[in-house]
Amino acid sequence: MIYILLGACSYGVLSTFVKLAYHDGFIVNDVVGIQMLLGALLLWGFLLISRSRKKNSPPRYAAASRKQVFLLIVLGSTTGLTGMFYYLALQYISASLAIVLLFQFTWMGVLAEAIISRRLPGAGKLLSLIPLLIGTLSATNLLATGFGGIHWLGFLYGLLAAVSYTIFILLSGKVAVQVNPIFKTALMVTGGFVICTIVLPPAFLLDARLFMELALRYGLALAVLGPFLSTLMFSKGAPLTGSGMASILGAAELPTAVLMSAVVLHEHVGLPHYIGMLLIVLGIIFPEIWKRISLRRSLPSLKSSDR
């Protein structure tokens, strides 16, 4: 549980660092590029060190085939697109609004799963959509201001980040599930760096001085908190807690991002935003609570049938 909370909170502070980098004159191309590049280097380095220490121990994970390596790199492009769209959104809208838009992956995932499986979601997931949608309307303050108070491009980029993150979640649990999670993550972050370099070429690749300045001021922090620490904590914690509990604890990313934007960036976060944030968190944890209640109700009937 501590692993998951650390991972969620570390990812939640990223938007604050990105906003500070923009304030200091850095552009999105270089910010997202340096995060992916240094994140990939940290993960590959960590993987090499861990393998050298466990050289004589029996392998815990299956070896990845060439096809799986290719698929993981392609899958990693969705992580790169998520970061790219998220950071583009931060150029136009507040960090507190951007994280709310990113969290639309919750209902998008339910919808995509229903379309793929061609069947309606369970009652718990359907009921969770109510606080999710109401919370989104409250947190974005759309009912009071409409779309006039929100930059349309930032809103669009925020939703595109949610779409790409939804695709990543749907596919990540189906590709190379038996492969070392650190190796998987290193390949995916490498794929993310490649797609970001193609779409938003960073200037630091041709400017060593810019590279050093950006890396020391923001790059290392973004790489450690994002691709490295957050992913590492989730890969360690999720197998121990289970996917349901991991999704509940992972929701800590939302309040962390909102509180950081209010305290560090001094963004205005009003009561509707806090209420909406709480409703979104409730919508995320509700399916797991419903599942546990249903399980407890079914246990007495199972015991009576055994008798």
C-alpha positions in Angstrom: 0.0 0.0 0.0 2.9 2.4 0.8 4.5 1.6 -2.6 1.3 2.5 -4.4 0.8 5.7 -2.4 4.3 6.8 -3.0 4.0 6.1 -6.7 0.7 8.0 -7.0 1.9 11.0 -5.0 5.1 11.3 -6.9 3.2 11.3 -10.2 0.8 13.8 -8.8 3.5 16.5 -8.3 4.7 16.3 -11.9 2.3 19.0 -13.2 3.7 21.5 -10.7 7.2 21.0 -11.9 6.1 21.3 -15.5 4.3 24.6 -14.8 7.5 25.9 -13.0 9.6 24.9 -16.0 7.2 26.8 -18.4 7.5 29.8 -16.1 11.3 29.7 -16.5 11.0 29.7 -20.3 11.4 26.1 -21.2 9.0 24.7 -23.9 6.9 21.6 -23.9 9.2 19.8 -26.5 12.2 20.0 -24.2 10.3 19.3 -21.0 8.5 16.1 -22.1 11.6 15.0 -24.1 14.1 15.3 -21.1 11.7 13.5 -18.8 11.4 10.5 -21.2 15.1 10.4 -22.1 16.4 10.6 -18.5 13.6 8.3 -17.3 14.6 5.6 -19.9 18.3 5.9 -18.9 17.5 5.6 -15.2 15.3 2.5 -15.8 17.9 0.8 -18.1 20.6 1.6 -15.5 18.5 0.2 -12.7 17.8 -2.9 -14.7 21.5 -3.6 -15.4 22.5 -3.1 -11.8 19.7 -5.4 -10.5 20.6 -8.1 -13.1 24.3 -8.0 -12.2 23.4 -8.5 -8.5 21.2 -11.5 -9.3 23.4 -13.1 -11.9 23.6 -16.5 -10.2 20.0 -16.6 -8.9 17.2 -18.4 -10.9 15.2 -16.2 -13.3 11.9 -15.0 -11.8 10.4 -13.8 -15.1 10.0 -15.1 -18.6 12.3 -13.9 -21.3 10.7 -11.4 -23.8 10.4 -12.5 -27.5 11.2 -10.1 -30.3 7.5 -9.7 -31.0 6.9 -8.8 -27.3 9.8 -6.3 -27.4 8.3 -4.6 -30.5 4.8 -4.5 -28.9 6.1 -3.0 -25.7 7.9 -0.3 -27.6 4.7 0.4 -29.6 2.7 0.4 -26.4 5.2 2.8 -24.9 4.1 5.3 -27.5 0.8 5.7 -25.7 2.7 6.7 -22.5 4.6 9.3 -24.5 1.5 10.6 -26.1 -0.2 10.8 -22.6 2.7 12.9 -21.3 2.8 15.0 -24.4 -0.9 15.8 -24.4 -0.9 16.4 -20.7 2.0 18.8 -20.8 0.5 20.5 -23.8 -2.7 21.0 -21.8 -0.7 22.6 -19.0 0.3 25.4 -21.4 -3.3 26.6 -21.6 -5.1 25.5 -18.4 -4.4 25.2 -14.7 -2.7 22.2 -13.3 -5.7 21.4 -11.1 -8.0 21.4 -14.2 -5.5 19.4 -16.3 -5.4 16.5 -13.7 -9.2 16.4 -13.6 -9.3 16.0 -17.4 -6.7 13.3 -17.3 -8.7 11.4 -14.8 -11.5 11.0 -17.4 -9.7 7.8 -18.2 -11.9 6.3 -15.4 -15.2 6.4 -17.3 -13.5 6.1 -20.7 -12.0 2.8 -19.6 -15.4 1.5 -18.5 -16.9 2.5 -21.9 -14.1 1.0 -23.9 -14.2 -2.3 -21.9 -18.0 -2.5 -22.5 -17.5 -1.9 -26.3 -14.7 -4.5 -26.6 -16.5 -7.2 -24.5 -19.9 -6.3 -26.1 -21.6 -6.4 -22.7 -22.7 -4.0 -20.1 -20.4 -3.3 -17.1 -21.4 -4.6 -13.7 -23.7 -2.6 -11.4 -20.8 -1.3 -9.3 -19.0 0.2 -12.4 -22.2 1.7 -13.7 -23.1 3.3 -10.4 -19.6 4.7 -10.1 -20.1 6.7 -13.3 -22.6 8.9 -11.5 -20.1 10.5 -9.0 -17.4 10.5 -11.7 -19.5 12.6 -14.1 -21.0 14.9 -11.4 -17.5 15.3 -9.9 -16.1 16.3 -13.3 -18.8 18.9 -13.9 -18.2 20.3 -10.4 -14.3 20.2 -10.6 -14.2 21.9 -14.0 -16.9 24.4 -13.0 -18.6 23.9 -16.4 -22.1 24.4 -14.9 -21.2 27.9 -13.7 -18.9 29.2 -16.4 -19.5 27.0 -19.4 -16.8 26.4 -21.9 -16.2 30.1 -22.2 -14.0 30.2 -19.1 -11.7 27.3 -20.3 -9.2 27.5 -23.2 -10.6 25.0 -25.7 -7.2 23.8 -26.8 -6.1 23.0 -23.3 -9.5 21.2 -22.7 -8.9 19.2 -25.9 -5.4 18.2 -25.0 -6.5 17.2 -21.5 -9.1 14.8 -23.0 -6.6 13.4 -25.5 -4.3 12.6 -22.6 -7.1 10.7 -21.0 -7.8 8.8 -24.2 -4.2 7.8 -24.7 -3.9 6.7 -21.1 -7.1 4.7 -21.4 -5.5 2.8 -24.4 -2.4 2.2 -22.3 -4.4 0.7 -19.4 -6.4 -1.5 -21.7 -3.4 -2.9 -23.5 -0.7 -3.0 -20.7 -2.3 -5.9 -18.9 -2.4 -8.0 -22.1 1.1 -7.5 -23.5 4.1 -9.5 -22.1 2.5 -10.1 -18.7 5.2 -12.6 -17.6 8.1 -10.3 -18.5 10.2 -8.4 -15.9 8.2 -5.3 -15.1 11.3 -3.1 -15.0 12.3 -4.4 -18.4 8.8 -3.8 -19.7 8.8 -0.2 -18.3 12.2 0.6 -19.7 11.1 -0.5 -23.2 7.8 1.4 -22.9 9.5 4.6 -21.8 12.0 4.2 -24.6 9.1 4.0 -27.0 7.5 7.0 -25.4 10.7 9.0 -25.9 10.8 8.0 -29.6 7.3 9.1 -30.3 7.8 12.4 -28.4 11.0 13.1 -30.4 9.2 12.5 -33.7 6.1 14.6 -32.8 7.8 17.3 -30.7 11.5 17.3 -31.5 13.4 18.7 -28.5 16.0 21.4 -29.0 18.3 20.0 -26.3 19.4 17.2 -28.7 21.4 19.8 -30.6 22.3 22.1 -27.7 24.5 20.6 -25.0 24.2 23.7 -22.8 20.4 23.6 -22.9 20.4 19.9 -22.1 22.6 20.4 -19.0 20.6 23.3 -17.7 17.2 21.6 -18.2 18.4 18.3 -16.9 19.8 19.8 -13.6 16.9 22.2 -13.0 13.9 20.1 -13.9 14.8 17.0 -16.0 16.1 14.8 -13.2 13.2 15.6 -10.9 10.7 14.9 -13.7 12.4 11.6 -14.7 12.8 10.3 -11.1 9.2 11.2 -10.0 7.6 10.1 -13.3 8.9 7.3 -15.4 11.3 5.9 -12.7 9.9 6.2 -9.2 6.2 6.2 -9.9 6.4 3.2 -12.3 8.8 1.3 -10.0 6.5 1.8 -7.0 3.4 0.6 -8.9 5.2 -2.4 -10.3 6.3 -3.4 -6.8 3.0 -2.6 -5.0 0.3 -3.7 -7.5 1.2 -7.5 -7.3 1.0 -7.3 -3.5 -2.3 -5.3 -3.2 -4.2 -6.5 -6.3 -5.5 -4.3 -9.1 -8.6 -3.2 -7.2 -6.8 -1.8 -4.3 -4.0 -0.4 -6.5 -6.6 1.6 -8.4 -8.1 3.0 -5.2 -4.7 4.0 -3.8 -3.6 5.3 -7.1 -6.4 7.9 -6.9 -4.1 9.7 -4.4 -2.6 11.3 -7.5 -5.6 13.6 -8.0 -5.7 15.3 -4.6 -1.9 15.5 -4.6 -1.8 17.4 -7.9 -4.7 19.7 -6.9 -3.1 20.5 -3.5 0.3 21.1 -5.1 -1.2 23.5 -7.6 -2.9 25.5 -4.8 0.1 25.6 -2.4 3.0 25.9 -4.8 1.6 27.5 -7.9 -1.0 29.6 -6.0 -3.8 28.6 -8.4 -7.3 29.3 -7.3 -9.0 26.1 -6.2 -12.5 26.8 -4.9 -15.0 24.7 -3.1 -16.7 23.3 -6.3 -13.3 21.9 -7.3 -12.7 20.2 -4.0 -16.2 18.7 -4.0 -15.7 17.5 -7.6 -12.3 16.0 -6.7 -13.8 14.1 -3.8 -16.7 12.8 -6.0 -14.2 11.6 -8.6 -12.2 9.7 -5.9 -15.4 8.2 -4.6 -16.3 7.1 -8.2 -12.9 5.4 -8.5 -13.1 3.5 -5.2 -16.8 2.6 -5.4 -16.5 -0.5 -7.7 -14.1 -2.1 -5.3 -16.3 -1.4 -2.3 -19.3 -2.8 -4.3 -17.4 -5.9 -5.1 -16.4 -6.5 -1.5 -20.0 -6.0 -0.3 -21.3 -8.4 -3.0 -18.7 -10.9 -2.0 -19.7 -10.7 1.7 -23.3 -11.1 0.8 -22.6 -14.2 -1.2 -20.5 -15.9 1.5 -23.5 -16.8 3.8 -25.4 -18.3 0.9 -22.4 -20.4 -0.1 -21.9 -21.6 3.5 -25.6 -22.5 3.8 -25.6 -24.4 0.5 -22.5 -26.4 1.7 -24.4 -27.4 4.8 
